């Protein structure tokens, strides 16, 4: 995740969940897994394309995945 995204960047298009909401769920609400994020924000609960590149079924691929975000914060 070397690229820089604004907090307003929409990570989950189906549920319109932004990067800022994801980061808040990780830092403030303690989300550690995709399931946690789904419960707290609904991100990744619809088509699941935003979870990781393997589950991305869209013709146009996502720029940022939930697993990438979780991995970055779980390392800190």
C-alpha positions in Angstrom: 0.0 0.0 0.0 2.7 2.5 -1.1 0.1 4.8 -2.7 -1.5 7.5 -0.7 -5.3 7.7 -0.5 -7.4 10.4 1.1 -9.7 9.4 3.9 -12.7 10.2 1.6 -11.6 7.4 -0.9 -14.4 4.9 -1.3 -13.0 1.4 -0.6 -16.3 -0.5 -0.8 -18.4 0.8 -3.7 -21.5 -1.4 -2.9 -21.9 0.0 0.6 -20.1 3.4 0.0 -17.6 2.8 2.8 -14.6 5.2 2.8 -11.0 4.6 3.9 -11.6 6.9 6.8 -14.4 4.7 8.1 -12.3 1.6 7.7 -9.3 3.2 9.6 -11.7 4.4 12.4 -13.1 0.9 12.7 -9.5 -0.5 13.0 -8.0 2.1 15.3 -11.0 3.0 17.5 -13.3 0.0 17.3 -10.6 -2.7 17.3 -11.4 -4.4 14.0 -8.8 -7.1 13.2 -10.4 -9.2 10.5 -12.6 -8.8 7.4 -15.5 -10.1 9.4 -14.9 -7.4 12.0 -14.9 -4.7 9.3 -18.0 -6.2 7.8 -19.9 -6.1 11.1 -18.8 -2.6 11.9 -19.1 -0.9 8.5 -20.8 -3.3 6.1 -17.7 -3.1 3.9 -17.1 -6.3 2.0 -20.5 -7.7 2.8 -22.1 -7.5 -0.7 -20.1 -8.6 -3.8 -16.9 -9.0 -1.8 -14.7 -7.5 -4.6 -13.2 -5.0 -2.2 -11.9 -7.7 0.2 -8.8 -8.8 -1.8 -7.6 -9.2 -5.4 -8.6 -12.9 -5.5 -12.2 -12.0 -4.8 -12.3 -9.0 -7.1 -14.8 -10.1 -9.8 -15.2 -6.7 -11.4 -14.0 -5.9 -14.9 -12.3 -2.7 -13.6 -10.1 -3.8 -10.6 -10.2 -2.1 -7.2 -7.3 0.3 -6.3 -7.3 -0.6 -2.6 -8.4 -3.7 -0.8 -9.7 -4.3 2.8 -7.0 -6.9 3.4 -4.3 -4.5 2.4 -5.6 -1.9 4.9 -5.9 -4.5 7.7 -2.4 -5.9 7.0 -0.9 -2.4 7.2 -2.5 -1.6 10.6 -2.0 -5.1 12.0 1.8 -4.7 11.5 1.9 -1.4 13.4 
